[in-house]
Amino acid sequence: MMPLAKALDVLQSDRMGFLGVLVPTISILLEKMEEMKREGQLHHCNPLVDAIISGIKRRFEYIFEDTRLLTASAAHPMFRLTYIPSDKKAQVVSDLKAEVHLLETQSSGHRQTEDDNPADDGDEVMGYFLSLRSAIELNEVDSYLQSSETKLVNAFQNLPLMKKVFLKFNTGVPATLVRLPCAVILAGHVVTCPYQVVRESAEAVLSPNSQK
């Protein structure tokens, strides 16, 4: 039962206390369990393996349809789209770009004019450059997905909006859960680190000053 033991180790690890870890971990676990059956080396444990596979699918089937969990996985540089179901990849990429656009819209709110006058020639010129910048920011998603960098400290260099998306989906939980342990985040598995530690640890790792 080594695959199951390793999956539990991952889900209980302080270092892997990110929401985006759940989908890849369960995907790998199911793949390894199915591989054990295919190899035909099990003589007396086949019913047990079948029961475990059935139980995992029944308990975790929803995660492969959960938009937030899929986005969290895609936003983690260790996984990106690797463990996203094929029929969900296009939608997940679209969701990432929508999040980047939303973050940029929020951050650029202070640049909006305060008057209601019709746009003049100067406004049209500014709008032209703003539209170019929007395209560049949406390209953050493409740059991130095309990168092979898996280390958090390096993956989001020059990708500030994708860094925010990572923090939002991998460390953010509803306010009512802020004081609960990571076990709540990781489907009930016992983890010792509180949510705030995960958030602060992630931000510390992502900080350029953390590089040695």
N, C-alpha and C positions, 0 to 999 in steps of 0.2 A: 504493500500500500504506500510505497514511497511517493508517488505523485500526489496523493492526498495529503501526506505529511508535509511535503514541500509547499503545497498551496496554502496550508494553514500557517506555516512559518512566514510566508510572504504577507498574508493578510494580518498577521499579528506583529509584524515588524514595525518598529517606530520609524525606520527610514523609509518605509513604503506606505506611510499613512496618508495616501492621496486617493481621492474618489476614483480617479482614472485608472487605478490599479485593478479594480474589481473585474471589469470585463475581460482584460487580457488574462488574468489569473484563472478565472473560471474557464475561459476558452482553452488555455493550455492544459488545465486539469482534465477536461473532457477528452481532449485529443490524446493525452497520455494514457488515460484509462481505456479508450478505444484501441489504442496501439497495443496495450497489454493483451487484449482479447485476440487481436489479429495475429500476434506472434505465436499463439497457441501453446504457450509454456505453462499456462495455468491448468491444473488437473482437477483440483477440488474447490477452487475459489471462484470459478466462473459465475455461479449464482450470486456471490457476494459482490463481484465487480458489476454485474448487471444491476443489482439493487442500488449500488452507489451511483452509477451513471443515471439511472432512472430518478433517484432522489435529487441529484444535483440539477438535472434538467427541470424537474418539477418545481424546485425551490428557486432556481435562478433564471428560468426561461424569460422572465419579464425584462431582465437587464439588457437583453439584445434588442429591445424595442423602446427602451427608456432614452429619450432624447438627451437628457442631462448627463446620464452615465456615458453615453456614446461620445458626447462632446468632450467630457472630461478626459476620456481615454485618448481621443484625437489630439487634445491640447497638451498631453504629456509627451515630451520629446523622446521618451524611451519607447513609445508605442506608435504615435501618430495614427495612421490608418490601418496598421498591420492587422489588428484584431477587430476591425469594424466589419460587420457582414457586408458582402458585396453589394447587396441591393440597398444598403443604407449609406454607402460611401458618398455618393453625390449629394445627398441631403445633409450629411454631416459637414462636408466642405462648405455647402451653402450656409449652414448654421454658423460655422466659424466666421465666414465673411460678414454675416449679418451682425455678429457680436462685435467684430472689429469696427464695422461702420457705426454701430450704436455707441461704442466707446469714443470714437472720434467725434461724433455729433455732440456728445455730452461735454467733451473737453474743449470743443470749439464754440460752445454756447456764448462765452463772453465776447466773442468777436462779432456777434450779430449786432446790427445797428439798432438803436433805440427809437428811431423815428419811423413813421409810417409813410414817408414820401416814396413815390414811385422810383424805381431804380433808374439812375442816370447812367451816362456812358462809363463813368468811373466804376460804378457798381458792376456793370457788365464785365469790365476788365477784371475786377477782383473775382467775380464769379467764375471767370475762365480759369484763373489760377487755382481757385478752391476746388474746381472740378478735377483738375490735374492732380492735386494733392490727394483727393479722395481715391483716385485710381491707384496712386502710389501706396496708400495705406491699405487698400484691399489686397495689394500685391504682397503685403506682409504674410498673408496666409499661404500664398503660393511659395514664397521664399522659405517659410517655415516647413511646409510639407515636403519640399524638395531637398531639404537639408538632411544630412545623415548624422548630425551631432546629437548625442543622447544625454550629455551631461547638462544638468539644469543651469549651472553657472555659465555655460557657453551658449546654450541653445537659443537664448533670447537676446543675445547681443545684437543691437541695431533693430530689434523687433519689440519696441516698447508696448505696443498694443496687444500683441500675442502674449507677452508676459502677463499683462493684466487679465487676459482671457484665461490663462493657466491658473492664476491665483483665484479668479472668480469661481471656476468650475472644480478645481481640485482642492481648495481649502475653504470655500465658503459653504456655510450651512445656515439654515433658518435660525433666527435669534433665539428661539426656544430651545435649540439644541446646543448652543454655544458652550454651556457648562457640562455637557455630557461627554463621556469618553469616546474615543475613536471607534469603539465597538458599534456604536449606532451608525456611523458612517459606513462601516465595512460589514454590513449585513449581519450584525449580531455576534461577530467573533470578538473574543476578549482581547483588548489592547490596553496598554497601561497609560499611554500618553493622552492628555486632554487635547481638545480641539485647538485651544489657543497656542499650545506648544507646536502643533503641526503648522499652524499659520505662520508663527514667528520663525520657525525653522525653515520653512519654504522661502520666506522673504530674505532670510539671512543667506541661504544658499544662492539665491538669485542675485544677490548684491555683488557688484563687481569687486567690492572691497574684500570679499570672502576668498578670492583667488590668492593662492600663495605663490 
